[in-house]
Amino acid sequence: MHELSIASAVVESVLEFVAERSIKRVIAVRLAVGELSHVEEEQLRFCYMAITQETPIRDSALEV
């Protein structure tokens, strides 16, 4: 599942960013995905939501 590895990398990067800057709340994460990447948007959103459940960014939305 290609989308799971992408979502994992995005979440890891955002969590590092949040921790370094002591950010209290993340509303949305915006991600640009190229047409030729063959990424299924709904699968990516599902993976993102599953991964973020027990993290400080659990209530954030993934905007693709």
N, C-alpha and C positions, 0 to 999 in steps of 0.2 A: 504494500500500500504506500505509494509515493506520497500521498497527502499527509499521512501520519508523520513521516520524517520531516516534511516541510513545517507542519504545525509544531512539532517538537522543537525545531530550530528557532522558529519565531518566538515561541513561548519562552525558551531559554534566554534568548536575546532581550526580550522585553523585561523579564524578571531581573536580569543583570542591570539593565538600565534603571529600573525602579529602585533597586537596592542601592545603587551608587549615588542616587540623587534624593533618597529618602522621600520618594513620591508616595502620597497616601492613597490616591485613587486613580485608576486608569479607566476612562470611559470607553475608549475605542482604540483599536489597533488597525491602522490602514496598511494594506498590503497590495502592491501592484504585481499582477501576474501576467506574463506575456502569453499571447495566443498559442505559441508553439510549445509551451511548457507541458501541455496535456494534463493540466491540473483540473480536477473536477471541483468546482466551487462549493457545492453542497457537501461533498466529502471532506473538504478542507475545513469548512465551518463546523461540521460534526466532530472532527478530530480535535479542533481547537477547543470547543466547548468541553469535550471529555477530559482533555489534558489540564485545563485551567480550573477544574472543579475545586480542588483543595489548595489553591494558590491565592495570593493577594490580588490577582487580576481576574478572579472568577466571574465578576459581574460585567466584565468588559465585552464589547461587541467586536467581532472581526469584520472589517469592511474590506471587501475585495473589489 
